[in-house]
């Protein structure tokens, strides 16, 4: 069901789904990204993934959860851009 979630037994676009469904779908995407990232670290960069637990950011409302997620996503993009730059520099 690529890009769609169930709502009341019907398919709907992710932005129309209830917030809890969107968060669950997002968590599934994050898990896939983590697995791909771990594979890239180990297989292509000869690194060892850390099993340390990252800093947590508690949030008790949907708006706060989304605010924390957005901040963390922006941070992740910065990290990924740094990694891509290192890979690009290694090729040169």
N, C-alpha and C positions, 0 to 999 in steps of 0.2 A: 504494500500500500504506500508506495513512494510519495512522500510529500503530503499525505493526507492522513487525518485522524478520524476516528469514529466519534460521532456525537449523536446520542439518542438512536443508535443503530444505523445512522446515515453517515456517509463520508462527508468530510468538510475540509476546507483549507486549514492549515495549521493556525492561522491568525483568527479563525472563527471558533476554534476548539476552546473548551474551558481551560483556565490557567493551569490546573493540576495536570491535565493531559499534556499540555504544552511542555510543562516542566519535566514530566516523565519522558516524553519524546526527546527533549533536549538532553536529559541524562543518558539516554541510550546513544545519542550521537556522540556525546562526550566520551563514553566508554569506547566506542569504535575509534575515535581520534586518539585516545590514550594507547590503545593496542597498536595502531599504525605508528605512532610516535615511538613507542617502545621498540618496535621492530626496526625502525630507521636508526635509532640510537645504537642498538646492538649489532645489526647486520651491515650497516653502511658506514657508520661513523666509528666503529670499534670501541664504543663506549659501554658503560654498565649503567643501566637505569637504576635510579635510587628508589628504594622502597620506603624512604622517609615520608612522613605525612606532612603535607603542606599546611601552612597557616589556614585556619578556618575563620569564617566570617558569619556568625550567627545572624539569622533574619527570621522574623516571626510573621510577617505579612507578605502577601503576594507581591505588593509593590516593593517592599524592602528586598525580597528574594531576587526580583528582577533587577533592581538597582545594583545589588551585590554581584549578580551574574554578569551584568554589563561591564562593570568595573573590572572583574576578573577576565572577561573576554578581551577587553582592550589590552590588559597586561599580557595575556597569552599571545595576542597578535604581535606585540612588541618583541616578545621572546622569539617567536617564529621568524620574524623578519631578521633578527640577529643571527639566527641559525642559518637562514637562507643566504645571508651575506657571507658567513663563514664558508659555506659550501661553495658559493660562487668564487670566493677568493682562493679556495683550494684548487679549483679547476684551472686558474690562471698560472 
